[in-house]
Amino acid sequence: MRDIIAAGLAELGLADRVPTEAPEQLAEYGRLLLEKNQVMNLTAIREPDQVARLHMLDCAALAALTDLEGKALIDVGTGAGFPGLPLKILVPSLEVTLLDSLNKRVDWLNEVISALGLTGVRAIHARAEEQALVPGFRDSFDLACARAVADLRLLCELCLPYVKPGGRFLAMKSTGSGQELEEAGRAIRTLGGAVAAVEDYPVPGAGVTHRLIQIEKRAPTPKGFPRRWAKAQKAPL
């Protein structure tokens, strides 16, 4: 995994911008992921080379497309730590909060953070729509990100409340998300955002192209958002 990751980082133009130990740390993270995946469902990707490409390098692309230095980022619905944990490894000055609703995933993420000797990163067990109402979280982060498969309207409602005006929500999507983005226009405007950039990127060595949608936060999110998850699902903005 280390060699695949190192070559992919070079292809992304990141080789000289990340710590020398980053490929090894990402490979160790991948090893820990596959080990834990034998007893807990963390990923459907089970081959080391595919973990390197479709997890680590897919996430690494964000570091090539976005200025992360010295920023505070919250990864909403982080799951097995993607993309927040790889970004932390690649950009040590990035302050990262990993948020997930499943406690056993959060416990494992804290084990990984400790095993890799990382600082400036925390994993929190909470529901996204509830934590967004907590002081110090709402309108507080430079960046929020999500790699979830949920509809963009729902992701915007969960993630934009965390972003402070001037910050951005980074949504990792497929290249077939054009209609989804169009349908999310009303939600984005309602929540205080505006589309800043839509960028497609090839994942090194994977033979696939993914998309990063960057939504700038122009104004604080109005009170009343995010709504309860069941209500948001039933009636998306």
N, C-alpha and C positions, 0 to 999 in steps of 0.2 A: 504493500500500500504506500509505503514511504516514497518509493521511486515514482510511482504513478502520480502521487500528489505533487512532488517536487517538479516533475515535468509539466503538469497542468498549471501550477502556479506561474511557471515561466511563460507558458502560452498565454496566460491571462495578463502578463506584464507585471506580475507581483513579486517575482523572485527577489528583486533588490529592495523591496519595500516592506518585507515581513521579517520577523526574527529568524535567524538561521535554524533554530530548533523547531520552527513551526511544522515542517513536514513530518518530523518524528512525533511531535505531540498529536497531530491530527491522525497519524497512523495508530498511535496508541489509543486514542479515543475510539477509533474504528474497531480496534481489537476488543476493547472493553464493551462496545456496543454489541458486537457479534457474540461475545461470551454471555452477556446478560440476556440476549435475545433467545437463548436456548431455554430460558425459564420464564421470560416475560416478553410479551409481544410488543417490541419496540419498533421494528421495521420489517417490511416485506422483502427487503433487499438483503440477501443472505450470502452473496459472494464478495470476498474482500475487494476485488478489483472494482466491482460495481458500487460498493460502499464508498470507495475512494473517489469515484467519478460522480455518481449520482447524488451523493450526500455532501462530501467534503468540498469537491470542486464546484458543484452547483452553488453551494453557499458562498464559497470564496469569490465567486463572480461579483457579489455585491460590493466587496471591498475594492474591486476595480471600477465599479460604476458610481460609487457614492463616497463622499468624504466622511470618514468615520473617526478620524483622529480627535481625541479629547471629548467625544460626544457621549451622551447618556442614551442608551437604547433599551427598550423593553421588547422582548420576544413573546408575543401573545399566542398562547396555545402551543408552546414550544415542543411538546412531545418528547422526543429523544434528544432535544437540545438544538434543533435546527431551525433557523440559521444562526441563532445567537452565540452558541458556544464556539463553533468554528471561527466566527468573526472576532470573538474575544481573543482566541489563540493567534489570529493573524494580525490584530491591531490591539496590542496590550493596553494602550491608553483609553480604549473604549470601555466605558462603565456599562455593564450588562446586567439586566434583570430578566431571568427566565421565569415565565409564568405558566403554570399548568394546573388543571383541575383534578388531576389524579395524583394522590399523595405518594404512591409507590414510585411513580416516575420521578417526582421531585426528590425523593430520598436517594434514588440512584444517581440523579444528576449531581447532587451534593457529594456523593462518593467520587464521581468522576472529577469534579472540581478539585477535591482534595488530592486525589491520586495524581493529577496533572500539576499540582502546586500552583493553581491559578488564584490570583487576587483580583478584587474589583469586579467580581461577578457573584450573583446570588440567585438561588432558585427558590421560588415562592409557590406555596400551594394555595390556590384561590381560583374562584370563577372570575373570568375576565370582566363580565358585566357588573360584578360586585366590587372588585378591586379598583375599578375606574372611578368609583365614588369616594375613595379613601384620600384624605389630604396627603399631599406629597406624591400622589400618583396622577391625579387628574390634571391635564394641561401642564405636565411637568417634564416630559422627556423630549430630547432633541429628535429622537427617532423611535418609531414603533415599527415592528415588522411581523409578518405572518407568512407561513409557508403552508397554511392549511388549504384543504380542498373546498372549503365553504364558499358560497356565493359572495362576490365582492361587496354587494350591498350589506350583507351581514358582517363581513370582515371590517368594513369601514365603520360600522356602528360600534363594533367591539374595540377597534384600535385607535381611531381618531381622537376619542376623548382623552387618551393618554398623552397626546402630542401637544406641546406648547406652540402658540402662534409663532410662525417662522420655521417650525420643524417640519418633518415629513413622515408619512406612513409609507413603508416599502412593502408592496404586495408582490409576492412571487407567484407567477401564474404561467399558464401554457400560452403558446402563440395563438391558440384558438379562442382567446378571451376577449376579442374585439366587441362582440355583442354584449357580453357580460359587463364590460367597462361602459358601454353606451347606456345600458340599463341602470347602471349605478350612478349616473350623473346627478339625479335628484338627491340621492343619499349623500353624495359627496358635498354638494352645495349646502344641504340642510345641516350637516355636521361641522361646517366651517372650513371645508377644504376646496381645493381646485387641483386638477391634474397638472402636474409639472413636467413629467416626462414619461414616455413609454419606450423602453429599450429592449430589443431582442438580443440574446447572447447565446453563442454555442457553448455547450458544456464540453470542455476539453476531453477528447478521447471517447465520448459517449455516443456520438452520432446523433445528438438531439439538440434542439434549440429551445430555450425557455425565455420567459419575458419578465421583466421587472417594471412594475407600474409604480411611479413615485407620485404621491399626492401631498401637496403642500398644505399645511394648516394656515389658513388666512385669519381665522377668528376663533375665539374660544367656542367649544361645543356647547350648544344651548342646554339648559337644565332639562331633565327628563330623558336624556340619553347618556349611556345606553339603556334601552329598556330591558325588561326581563327576557331571558333567552327564548322562552316559549312564545312570547308575544312578538319578538323580533322575527322569529322563524315564520310565524303564522301570517304576519303582515309586514314584509320587508319594505323599507323606505322606497 
